[in-house]
C-alpha cells in the first residue's frame, strides 16, 4: 500500500482514525472467521487459536495503512509470501479472506471509498500469497 501523502491527503490509517478502528476491523475479521461457516476453509488454516494471528494482523495493518510500524519493529520486514508458505493458500482461501475482510470493513463502517481502495490492494496482496493451484 502506498503510504505517501500529499498536501491535504491522509493515509488510510488516518482515514480510519487510528489504532482503535484498525483493532475493531481486525477483531471483526477474526470474529467472522470464527463464527461464519462461509469462512470455514480459511479458519481451518489458522490452527486452534486465532490470538496470535489477530495480534500480528493488527500490528501489520497499522503500518501497512500508514500508521505506526508495530510489525516491522517486532519482526522486521513482513515477507508476507515467505511467512505464509507453510499454509495452504489457494483460490478458496484467498477468496474467503477477501470476502471476510470485505464484510468486516462493511460492518465496522469503513468509508465506502476507502473500502474500494483497500479491496483492490487486498486482492493484489492475497492473490500474490497463493501457493496452491486452486
N, C-alpha and C positions, 0 to 999 in steps of 0.2 A: 504494500500500500504506500502510495506517495504521501509522505508526512510533511512535505514542504508547504509553507503557506505564503500567500501574497497578501499585500495590504488589505485588511478587511475580510479575509477569508480564514475561517477557523479550521482546525484539524477535526477529523471525525470524533476524536476524543473530546474536544471542546464542544462540538455539536451535541454530544451525548451528555454533556455537563459533568464529566469526570468519572472517578472511580466507582462511586455508588451505583451509577447507571450501568457501567460495564459489569459490575458484580451482579446486578439484578438480571442482566441479559444472560450472563454465564449460568447463574443459578437456574433461570427458567429453562435454558437449553438442556442442562443435565437433568432437571426435574422431568421435563418432557421425555427425554431419552429413557428415563427410568420407568415412567408411568404409561407411555403410549405404545401399544403393540405395533404401531406403524413404524417404529424405530427399533424393532427387536434385533435385527441383524447388526445394526450399529452398536446397540447396547452390548451385544454378545462379545464384541472385540475389545471391550473395555475392562474385562476382569470382574472380580467380585465386588469391588467398591469403586465409586466414582470420585472419592475425595481428592486424590492426588491429581487426577485429570482435571477436575474442576478448578483446583488452585492454579495449575500450570496454564490452563487456557485463560484464566483471568489475568495472570501475570503477562502472558504473551499478548493478549488483545490490548491491554493498556498501552504497551509500546507500539504495537503494530498500528494502532489507531492514532498514534501521535502523542501519547501521554508518557508517563514515567516508564523507564526501561527496566521494570522489575525482573522480567525473564532473563534478559541478557546480563544483568548484574549478578544473577544467581548461577546461570548455566552457560553463559557465553552465547555465541551465535545460535539461533534456533535450529538450524539444519533440519528443517521440518521433514523433508523426504527421508533423510537418513534415520531420524528418530522414529519414523512410522514404518520403516521396512519390516520390523518384526511382526507387524499386524497386517491381517488381510484387509486390503483396501481395494475393492473392486467397484464396479458401477453401482451396485446396490448400496454399499456403504457410503460411497460418495453422495449418491442421490438422497439417502436418508439423512446424512449430515447436513446437506444443504437445506432440505425440507424442514428439519428440526430447527436449524438456525433461523430460517425464514419465519417459522411460526413463533419462535422466541422473540424475534425482533418485532413482529406484529403485536404480540401480547404484552411486550414491555414498552410499547408505543414509541419505538424508534421512528423519527420523522420519515415520511414516505420517500423523499428524495434521497435521504441517507441510506434507507433500506435498499433502494435501487443500486446505488453506488457500491454498497457493501456486498450485495448479492453477486454482482459482477466480479468483484475482487475475490470473494469466497469461492466462486465457481472456478476461476483460474487456478487458485491455490489447491482446491480439493481435487480438481482433475489432474493436476501435476503430481499429487500424492498417490494416485492409483498405482498399485504394484501387482495387480491381478488383471487378467484379460476381461473378466466380466464381473 
